[in-house]
Amino acid sequence: THFIVFLAVIAGLALINLVSGDSFWIQWVVLGWGIGIAFHAYRIFVKRPQQEQKLRELRRVREEQRSAQAQAATSETGTPGPSP
């Protein structure tokens, strides 16, 4: 969504820049806003998946630990479930 808005606004500003006949200033808008869009895309498409992968790995390790503890408790008492 952000990129589509970026493209639409830049197209409009480029048209204004060309029609007004002023010096070519649109590149500064593209550069500034483009850097912001690039950082946003990096956070969404690179950093977020890495963080989600770390969280999935932590959940998997915790589940394995709980499973191992439950099995240890079952083998010690001979009955399923945690001991009182």
Biopython code that builds the backbone (N, CA, C, O; Angstrom):
import numpy as np
from Bio.PDB.StructureBuilder import StructureBuilder

atoms = [
    (1, "THR", "N", (0.830, -1.188, 0.000)),
    (1, "THR", "CA", (0.000, 0.000, 0.000)),
    (1, "THR", "C", (0.879, 1.258, 0.000)),
    (1, "THR", "O", (0.634, 2.204, -0.748)),
    (2, "HIS", "N", (1.910, 1.244, 0.859)),
    (2, "HIS", "CA", (2.770, 2.424, 0.933)),
    (2, "HIS", "C", (3.470, 2.682, -0.402)),
    (2, "HIS", "O", (3.607, 3.828, -0.830)),
    (3, "PHE", "N", (3.906, 1.616, -1.046)),
    (3, "PHE", "CA", (4.611, 1.784, -2.313)),
    (3, "PHE", "C", (3.688, 2.308, -3.408)),
    (3, "PHE", "O", (4.099, 3.121, -4.236)),
    (4, "ILE", "N", (2.450, 1.847, -3.411)),
    (4, "ILE", "CA", (1.485, 2.326, -4.412)),
    (4, "ILE", "C", (1.182, 3.809, -4.201)),
    (4, "ILE", "O", (1.098, 4.569, -5.166)),
    (5, "VAL", "N", (1.020, 4.216, -2.961)),
    (5, "VAL", "CA", (0.805, 5.636, -2.658)),
    (5, "VAL", "C", (2.032, 6.439, -3.082)),
    (5, "VAL", "O", (1.911, 7.517, -3.664)),
    (6, "PHE", "N", (3.209, 5.903, -2.784)),
    (6, "PHE", "CA", (4.459, 6.549, -3.185)),
    (6, "PHE", "C", (4.480, 6.781, -4.697)),
    (6, "PHE", "O", (4.758, 7.887, -5.160)),
    (7, "LEU", "N", (4.186, 5.734, -5.451)),
    (7, "LEU", "CA", (4.201, 5.851, -6.914)),
    (7, "LEU", "C", (3.184, 6.874, -7.414)),
    (7, "LEU", "O", (3.485, 7.662, -8.310)),
    (8, "ALA", "N", (1.994, 6.866, -6.844)),
    (8, "ALA", "CA", (0.952, 7.788, -7.290)),
    (8, "ALA", "C", (1.335, 9.238, -6.995)),
    (8, "ALA", "O", (1.186, 10.109, -7.852)),
    (9, "VAL", "N", (1.820, 9.490, -5.802)),
    (9, "VAL", "CA", (2.194, 10.860, -5.432)),
    (9, "VAL", "C", (3.389, 11.323, -6.252)),
    (9, "VAL", "O", (3.416, 12.462, -6.719)),
    (10, "ILE", "N", (4.365, 10.463, -6.429)),
    (10, "ILE", "CA", (5.544, 10.834, -7.220)),
    (10, "ILE", "C", (5.148, 11.132, -8.664)),
    (10, "ILE", "O", (5.668, 12.072, -9.265)),
    (11, "ALA", "N", (4.238, 10.348, -9.222)),
    (11, "ALA", "CA", (3.772, 10.614, -10.583)),
    (11, "ALA", "C", (3.111, 11.990, -10.665)),
    (11, "ALA", "O", (3.355, 12.747, -11.604)),
    (12, "GLY", "N", (2.279, 12.306, -9.681)),
    (12, "GLY", "CA", (1.627, 13.613, -9.659)),
    (12, "GLY", "C", (2.626, 14.751, -9.495)),
    (12, "GLY", "O", (2.531, 15.770, -10.178)),
    (13, "LEU", "N", (3.573, 14.578, -8.601)),
    (13, "LEU", "CA", (4.586, 15.619, -8.389)),
    (13, "LEU", "C", (5.486, 15.776, -9.619)),
    (13, "LEU", "O", (5.891, 16.889, -9.957)),
    (14, "ALA", "N", (5.795, 14.666, -10.281)),
    (14, "ALA", "CA", (6.611, 14.744, -11.496)),
    (14, "ALA", "C", (5.874, 15.517, -12.580)),
    (14, "ALA", "O", (6.479, 16.314, -13.298)),
    (15, "LEU", "N", (4.585, 15.288, -12.700)),
    (15, "LEU", "CA", (3.787, 16.019, -13.672)),
    (15, "LEU", "C", (3.784, 17.515, -13.345)),
    (15, "LEU", "O", (3.942, 18.351, -14.235)),
    (16, "ILE", "N", (3.606, 17.840, -12.076)),
    (16, "ILE", "CA", (3.632, 19.251, -11.658)),
    (16, "ILE", "C", (4.989, 19.867, -11.966)),
    (16, "ILE", "O", (5.072, 20.994, -12.456)),
    (17, "ASN", "N", (6.070, 19.108, -11.671)),
    (17, "ASN", "CA", (7.418, 19.612, -11.918)),
    (17, "ASN", "C", (7.649, 19.865, -13.405)),
    (17, "ASN", "O", (8.270, 20.861, -13.775)),
    (18, "LEU", "N", (7.156, 18.974, -14.254)),
    (18, "LEU", "CA", (7.347, 19.141, -15.691)),
    (18, "LEU", "C", (6.512, 20.293, -16.246)),
    (18, "LEU", "O", (6.980, 21.057, -17.090)),
    (19, "VAL", "N", (5.280, 20.411, -15.771)),
    (19, "VAL", "CA", (4.377, 21.462, -16.281)),
    (19, "VAL", "C", (4.813, 22.845, -15.798)),
    (19, "VAL", "O", (4.721, 23.821, -16.543)),
    (20, "SER", "N", (5.283, 22.930, -14.563)),
    (20, "SER", "CA", (5.635, 24.242, -14.002)),
    (20, "SER", "C", (6.870, 24.836, -14.660)),
    (20, "SER", "O", (7.044, 26.055, -14.663)),
    (21, "GLY", "N", (7.725, 23.995, -15.215)),
    (21, "GLY", "CA", (8.910, 24.497, -15.892)),
    (21, "GLY", "C", (10.012, 24.941, -14.946)),
    (21, "GLY", "O", (11.046, 25.440, -15.389)),
    (22, "ASP", "N", (9.804, 24.765, -13.657)),
    (22, "ASP", "CA", (10.851, 25.113, -12.694)),
    (22, "ASP", "C", (12.024, 24.163, -12.853)),
    (22, "ASP", "O", (12.004, 23.240, -13.666)),
    (23, "SER", "N", (13.043, 24.420, -12.050)),
    (23, "SER", "CA", (14.185, 23.499, -12.065)),
    (23, "SER", "C", (13.722, 22.111, -11.634)),
    (23, "SER", "O", (12.691, 21.950, -10.981)),
    (24, "PHE", "N", (14.495, 21.140, -12.010)),
    (24, "PHE", "CA", (14.131, 19.742, -11.759)),
    (24, "PHE", "C", (14.366, 19.426, -10.279)),
    (24, "PHE", "O", (15.507, 19.221, -9.865)),
    (25, "TRP", "N", (13.285, 19.386, -9.474)),
    (25, "TRP", "CA", (13.390, 19.149, -8.028)),
    (25, "TRP", "C", (12.793, 17.817, -7.601)),
    (25, "TRP", "O", (12.958, 17.433, -6.443)),
    (26, "ILE", "N", (12.119, 17.106, -8.466)),
    (26, "ILE", "CA", (11.414, 15.880, -8.089)),
    (26, "ILE", "C", (12.372, 14.800, -7.574)),
    (26, "ILE", "O", (11.987, 13.977, -6.743)),
    (27, "GLN", "N", (13.620, 14.800, -8.064)),
    (27, "GLN", "CA", (14.551, 13.763, -7.640)),
    (27, "GLN", "C", (14.804, 13.801, -6.132)),
    (27, "GLN", "O", (15.074, 12.763, -5.527)),
    (28, "TRP", "N", (14.722, 14.976, -5.524)),
    (28, "TRP", "CA", (14.952, 15.074, -4.077)),
    (28, "TRP", "C", (13.791, 14.462, -3.298)),
    (28, "TRP", "O", (13.991, 13.842, -2.253)),
    (29, "VAL", "N", (12.607, 14.637, -3.801)),
    (29, "VAL", "CA", (11.433, 14.017, -3.170)),
    (29, "VAL", "C", (11.526, 12.501, -3.307)),
    (29, "VAL", "O", (11.290, 11.770, -2.344)),
    (30, "VAL", "N", (11.869, 12.033, -4.503)),
    (30, "VAL", "CA", (12.004, 10.595, -4.741)),
    (30, "VAL", "C", (13.090, 10.009, -3.845)),
    (30, "VAL", "O", (12.904, 8.949, -3.248)),
    (31, "LEU", "N", (14.217, 10.697, -3.753)),
    (31, "LEU", "CA", (15.323, 10.206, -2.926)),
    (31, "LEU", "C", (14.935, 10.130, -1.451)),
    (31, "LEU", "O", (15.133, 9.098, -0.809)),
    (32, "GLY", "N", (14.393, 11.201, -0.922)),
    (32, "GLY", "CA", (14.031, 11.216, 0.502)),
    (32, "GLY", "C", (12.951, 10.213, 0.852)),
    (32, "GLY", "O", (13.103, 9.416, 1.777)),
    (33, "TRP", "N", (11.883, 10.258, 0.123)),
    (33, "TRP", "CA", (10.764, 9.348, 0.402)),
    (33, "TRP", "C", (11.145, 7.914, 0.054)),
    (33, "TRP", "O", (10.736, 6.976, 0.738)),
    (34, "GLY", "N", (11.922, 7.744, -1.003)),
    (34, "GLY", "CA", (12.364, 6.409, -1.409)),
    (34, "GLY", "C", (13.209, 5.735, -0.347)),
    (34, "GLY", "O", (13.098, 4.527, -0.137)),
    (35, "ILE", "N", (14.053, 6.503, 0.325)),
    (35, "ILE", "CA", (14.851, 5.942, 1.424)),
    (35, "ILE", "C", (13.929, 5.454, 2.532)),
    (35, "ILE", "O", (14.135, 4.374, 3.085)),
    (36, "GLY", "N", (12.926, 6.238, 2.853)),
    (36, "GLY", "CA", (11.962, 5.819, 3.877)),
    (36, "GLY", "C", (11.218, 4.555, 3.481)),
    (36, "GLY", "O", (11.031, 3.659, 4.303)),
    (37, "ILE", "N", (10.796, 4.478, 2.231)),
    (37, "ILE", "CA", (10.103, 3.284, 1.729)),
    (37, "ILE", "C", (11.037, 2.078, 1.775)),
    (37, "ILE", "O", (10.611, 0.978, 2.127)),
    (38, "ALA", "N", (12.311, 2.277, 1.420)),
    (38, "ALA", "CA", (13.277, 1.180, 1.427)),
    (38, "ALA", "C", (13.485, 0.641, 2.847)),
    (38, "ALA", "O", (13.526, -0.573, 3.045)),
    (39, "PHE", "N", (13.614, 1.523, 3.821)),
    (39, "PHE", "CA", (13.765, 1.071, 5.206)),
    (39, "PHE", "C", (12.519, 0.324, 5.678)),
    (39, "PHE", "O", (12.616, -0.694, 6.364)),
    (40, "HIS", "N", (11.371, 0.831, 5.311)),
    (40, "HIS", "CA", (10.124, 0.184, 5.691)),
    (40, "HIS", "C", (10.035, -1.215, 5.071)),
    (40, "HIS", "O", (9.660, -2.174, 5.745)),
    (41, "ALA", "N", (10.380, -1.323, 3.796)),
    (41, "ALA", "CA", (10.358, -2.625, 3.127)),
    (41, "ALA", "C", (11.354, -3.587, 3.776)),
    (41, "ALA", "O", (11.056, -4.771, 3.934)),
    (42, "TYR", "N", (12.511, -3.099, 4.144)),
    (42, "TYR", "CA", (13.515, -3.940, 4.820)),
    (42, "TYR", "C", (12.954, -4.485, 6.141)),
    (42, "TYR", "O", (13.095, -5.670, 6.440)),
    (43, "ARG", "N", (12.322, -3.612, 6.920)),
    (43, "ARG", "CA", (11.746, -4.065, 8.195)),
    (43, "ARG", "C", (10.664, -5.105, 7.977)),
    (43, "ARG", "O", (10.604, -6.093, 8.709)),
    (44, "ILE", "N", (9.813, -4.903, 6.992)),
    (44, "ILE", "CA", (8.681, -5.791, 6.761)),
    (44, "ILE", "C", (9.106, -7.108, 6.127)),
    (44, "ILE", "O", (8.652, -8.169, 6.555)),
    (45, "PHE", "N", (9.961, -7.063, 5.123)),
    (45, "PHE", "CA", (10.267, -8.256, 4.349)),
    (45, "PHE", "C", (11.530, -8.989, 4.780)),
    (45, "PHE", "O", (11.744, -10.132, 4.378)),
    (46, "VAL", "N", (12.377, -8.346, 5.596)),
    (46, "VAL", "CA", (13.616, -9.000, 6.042)),
    (46, "VAL", "C", (13.616, -9.199, 7.552)),
    (46, "VAL", "O", (13.730, -10.329, 8.028)),
    (47, "LYS", "N", (13.489, -8.122, 8.302)),
    (47, "LYS", "CA", (13.599, -8.214, 9.759)),
    (47, "LYS", "C", (12.439, -8.972, 10.405)),
    (47, "LYS", "O", (12.655, -9.805, 11.285)),
    (48, "ARG", "N", (11.222, -8.690, 9.976)),
    (48, "ARG", "CA", (10.060, -9.348, 10.585)),
    (48, "ARG", "C", (10.104, -10.865, 10.403)),
    (48, "ARG", "O", (9.881, -11.586, 11.375)),
    (49, "PRO", "N", (10.383, -11.384, 9.199)),
    (49, "PRO", "CA", (10.478, -12.845, 9.069)),
    (49, "PRO", "C", (11.593, -13.443, 9.939)),
    (49, "PRO", "O", (11.443, -14.547, 10.462)),
    (50, "GLN", "N", (12.703, -12.724, 10.096)),
    (50, "GLN", "CA", (13.776, -13.221, 10.957)),
    (50, "GLN", "C", (13.312, -13.294, 12.402)),
    (50, "GLN", "O", (13.592, -14.276, 13.089)),
    (51, "GLN", "N", (12.613, -12.280, 12.872)),
    (51, "GLN", "CA", (12.106, -12.271, 14.244)),
    (51, "GLN", "C", (11.076, -13.370, 14.444)),
    (51, "GLN", "O", (11.081, -14.046, 15.472)),
    (52, "GLU", "N", (10.194, -13.555, 13.468)),
    (52, "GLU", "CA", (9.185, -14.601, 13.584)),
    (52, "GLU", "C", (9.826, -15.980, 13.607)),
    (52, "GLU", "O", (9.344, -16.866, 14.313)),
    (53, "GLN", "N", (10.900, -16.184, 12.851)),
    (53, "GLN", "CA", (11.604, -17.459, 12.851)),
    (53, "GLN", "C", (12.231, -17.709, 14.222)),
    (53, "GLN", "O", (12.173, -18.829, 14.731)),
    (54, "LYS", "N", (12.820, -16.692, 14.817)),
    (54, "LYS", "CA", (13.405, -16.833, 16.154)),
    (54, "LYS", "C", (12.333, -17.197, 17.171)),
    (54, "LYS", "O", (12.549, -18.061, 18.021)),
    (55, "LEU", "N", (11.173, -16.541, 17.088)),
    (55, "LEU", "CA", (10.087, -16.840, 18.024)),
    (55, "LEU", "C", (9.576, -18.263, 17.850)),
    (55, "LEU", "O", (9.305, -18.945, 18.838)),
    (56, "ARG", "N", (9.439, -18.724, 16.600)),
    (56, "ARG", "CA", (9.018, -20.109, 16.356)),
    (56, "ARG", "C", (10.018, -21.096, 16.938)),
    (56, "ARG", "O", (9.631, -22.110, 17.517)),
    (57, "GLU", "N", (11.296, -20.802, 16.785)),
    (57, "GLU", "CA", (12.339, -21.678, 17.319)),
    (57, "GLU", "C", (12.277, -21.714, 18.850)),
    (57, "GLU", "O", (12.399, -22.782, 19.450)),
    (58, "LEU", "N", (12.089, -20.561, 19.476)),
    (58, "LEU", "CA", (11.969, -20.525, 20.943)),
    (58, "LEU", "C", (10.756, -21.318, 21.414)),
    (58, "LEU", "O", (10.840, -22.051, 22.399)),
    (59, "ARG", "N", (9.636, -21.179, 20.721)),
    (59, "ARG", "CA", (8.435, -21.935, 21.101)),
    (59, "ARG", "C", (8.668, -23.433, 20.954)),
    (59, "ARG", "O", (8.232, -24.218, 21.796)),
    (60, "ARG", "N", (9.356, -23.830, 19.885)),
    (60, "ARG", "CA", (9.633, -25.242, 19.660)),
    (60, "ARG", "C", (10.533, -25.805, 20.762)),
    (60, "ARG", "O", (10.297, -26.905, 21.260)),
    (61, "VAL", "N", (11.562, -25.045, 21.137)),
    (61, "VAL", "CA", (12.468, -25.494, 22.206)),
    (61, "VAL", "C", (11.723, -25.601, 23.526)),
    (61, "VAL", "O", (11.902, -26.575, 24.257)),
    (62, "ARG", "N", (10.898, -24.627, 23.840)),
    (62, "ARG", "CA", (10.125, -24.670, 25.088)),
    (62, "ARG", "C", (9.172, -25.858, 25.108)),
    (62, "ARG", "O", (9.019, -26.521, 26.134)),
    (63, "GLU", "N", (8.539, -26.122, 23.984)),
    (63, "GLU", "CA", (7.626, -27.266, 23.908)),
    (63, "GLU", "C", (8.385, -28.574, 24.085)),
    (63, "GLU", "O", (7.904, -29.488, 24.755)),
    (64, "GLU", "N", (9.561, -28.664, 23.490)),
    (64, "GLU", "CA", (10.380, -29.869, 23.665)),
    (64, "GLU", "C", (10.785, -30.038, 25.127)),
    (64, "GLU", "O", (10.787, -31.154, 25.647)),
    (65, "GLN", "N", (11.127, -28.933, 25.790)),
    (65, "GLN", "CA", (11.495, -29.001, 27.205)),
    (65, "GLN", "C", (10.305, -29.447, 28.050)),
    (65, "GLN", "O", (10.458, -30.279, 28.944)),
    (66, "ARG", "N", (9.137, -28.905, 27.777)),
    (66, "ARG", "CA", (7.942, -29.311, 28.528)),
    (66, "ARG", "C", (7.631, -30.782, 28.297)),
    (66, "ARG", "O", (7.260, -31.504, 29.223)),
    (67, "SER", "N", (7.784, -31.213, 27.064)),
    (67, "SER", "CA", (7.529, -32.612, 26.742)),
    (67, "SER", "C", (8.518, -33.520, 27.460)),
    (67, "SER", "O", (8.137, -34.569, 27.980)),
    (68, "ALA", "N", (9.781, -33.121, 27.492)),
    (68, "ALA", "CA", (10.799, -33.912, 28.186)),
    (68, "ALA", "C", (10.530, -33.949, 29.685)),
    (68, "ALA", "O", (10.712, -34.989, 30.317)),
    (69, "GLN", "N", (10.102, -32.841, 30.257)),
    (69, "GLN", "CA", (9.787, -32.807, 31.688)),
    (69, "GLN", "C", (8.582, -33.688, 31.999)),
    (69, "GLN", "O", (8.558, -34.384, 33.014)),
    (70, "ALA", "N", (7.594, -33.654, 31.128)),
    (70, "ALA", "CA", (6.406, -34.490, 31.341)),
    (70, "ALA", "C", (6.769, -35.957, 31.238)),
    (70, "ALA", "O", (6.268, -36.765, 32.021)),
    (71, "GLN", "N", (7.614, -36.322, 30.308)),
    (71, "GLN", "CA", (8.036, -37.714, 30.173)),
    (71, "GLN", "C", (8.854, -38.151, 31.380)),
    (71, "GLN", "O", (8.722, -39.282, 31.848)),
    (72, "ALA", "N", (9.696, -37.258, 31.881)),
    (72, "ALA", "CA", (10.497, -37.579, 33.067)),
    (72, "ALA", "C", (9.592, -37.774, 34.273)),
    (72, "ALA", "O", (9.810, -38.687, 35.070)),
    (73, "ALA", "N", (8.582, -36.928, 34.415)),
    (73, "ALA", "CA", (7.657, -37.060, 35.539)),
    (73, "ALA", "C", (6.856, -38.347, 35.414)),
    (73, "ALA", "O", (6.578, -39.000, 36.420)),
    (74, "THR", "N", (6.486, -38.718, 34.216)),
    (74, "THR", "CA", (5.722, -39.949, 33.994)),
    (74, "THR", "C", (6.572, -41.176, 34.312)),
    (74, "THR", "O", (6.081, -42.129, 34.917)),
    (75, "SER", "N", (7.824, -41.159, 33.915)),
    (75, "SER", "CA", (8.673, -42.319, 34.157)),
    (75, "SER", "C", (9.034, -42.446, 35.636)),
    (75, "SER", "O", (9.249, -43.562, 36.109)),
    (76, "GLU", "N", (9.109, -41.348, 36.377)),
    (76, "GLU", "CA", (9.439, -41.409, 37.792)),
    (76, "GLU", "C", (8.263, -41.919, 38.621)),
    (76, "GLU", "O", (8.453, -42.716, 39.539)),
    (77, "THR", "N", (7.072, -41.473, 38.310)),
    (77, "THR", "CA", (5.896, -41.834, 39.131)),
    (77, "THR", "C", (5.173, -43.036, 38.590)),
    (77, "THR", "O", (4.449, -43.707, 39.326)),
    (78, "GLY", "N", (5.352, -43.321, 37.329)),
    (78, "GLY", "CA", (4.649, -44.426, 36.725)),
    (78, "GLY", "C", (3.229, -44.080, 36.315)),
    (78, "GLY", "O", (2.514, -44.934, 35.791)),
    (79, "THR", "N", (2.809, -42.852, 36.541)),
    (79, "THR", "CA", (1.483, -42.413, 36.146)),
    (79, "THR", "C", (1.608, -41.189, 35.260)),
    (79, "THR", "O", (2.524, -40.387, 35.443)),
    (80, "PRO", "N", (0.726, -41.034, 34.327)),
    (80, "PRO", "CA", (0.813, -39.852, 33.459)),
    (80, "PRO", "C", (0.482, -38.577, 34.210)),
    (80, "PRO", "O", (-0.271, -38.585, 35.184)),
    (81, "GLY", "N", (1.055, -37.489, 33.741)),
    (81, "GLY", "CA", (0.748, -36.190, 34.311)),
    (81, "GLY", "C", (1.736, -35.793, 35.379)),
    (81, "GLY", "O", (2.568, -36.599, 35.796)),
    (82, "PRO", "N", (1.649, -34.559, 35.822)),
    (82, "PRO", "CA", (2.571, -34.074, 36.850)),
    (82, "PRO", "C", (2.255, -34.688, 38.203)),
    (82, "PRO", "O", (1.104, -34.994, 38.514)),
    (83, "SER", "N", (3.298, -34.860, 38.997)),
    (83, "SER", "CA", (3.114, -35.433, 40.321)),
    (83, "SER", "C", (2.628, -34.357, 41.290)),
    (83, "SER", "O", (2.961, -33.185, 41.113)),
    (84, "PRO", "N", (1.850, -34.723, 42.308)),
    (84, "PRO", "CA", (1.299, -33.713, 43.231)),
    (84, "PRO", "C", (2.340, -33.132, 44.145)),
    (84, "PRO", "O", (2.027, -32.275, 44.972)),
]
sb = StructureBuilder()
sb.init_structure("model")
sb.init_model(0)
sb.init_chain("A")
sb.init_seg("    ")
for serial, (resi, resn, name, xyz) in enumerate(atoms, 1):
    if name == "N":
        sb.init_residue(resn, " ", resi, " ")
    sb.init_atom(name, np.array(xyz, "f"), 0.0, 1.0, " ", f" {name:<3s}", serial, name[0])
structure = sb.get_structure()
